[in-house]
Amino acid sequence: MLRITKISAAAFLAAAIVQSQAFAADEYNVSSGNTLSGSPLGVHGVDTVVLSKFGAVTDGNASHAVVYDGVSYYFSTKKTAKLIEADPQSYLPQYGGFCAFAVALGKKLDGDPRYADIVDGKLYLFVNDEIFRKYKKNPGKIIKDAERKWPNIRGKSVSEL
């Protein structure tokens, strides 16, 4: 009887992990595959604290990984990892790391940390230089449109959009 209970508990836990990872993949722009924690990698492994504070693209390190909402983020130092643990919303990109311009159009495209903007203390990512330049022509409108569209597409998979 005890063995059946353990097997049932293990099956339930496995289903919960798979479901949370599917959820993360829908709401967050993650790399394919999983990190050592079993979570998908967010923001291409770039340290989002350094990106948010200094606009610099700095690779994170798996030894300074933090899992937030089912997504693993890498940081370049213990200090930046501690900052994200204390206040993730201040340093994680908007729209789950998807391209803000695409979100404004009701789509989910990769957000590349090389094309980033910080507006009112919030980090926005864009898919490439061409889209980033289009966004820069009217950032207020793009952000406003993305804010309006995100609640409707947040939990939808890329293939549904």
Salt bridges, closest charged atoms under 4 A:
GLU27 OE1 - ARG154 NE 2.71
ASP110 OD1 - HIS44 NE2 2.98
ASP112 OD2 - ARG114 NH2 2.65
ASP117 OD2 - LYS136 NZ 3.56
ASP129 OD2 - ARG133 NE 2.97
GLU130 OE2 - LYS134 NZ 3.89
ASP145 OD2 - LYS141 NZ 2.61
ASP145 OD1 - ARG148 NH1 3.14
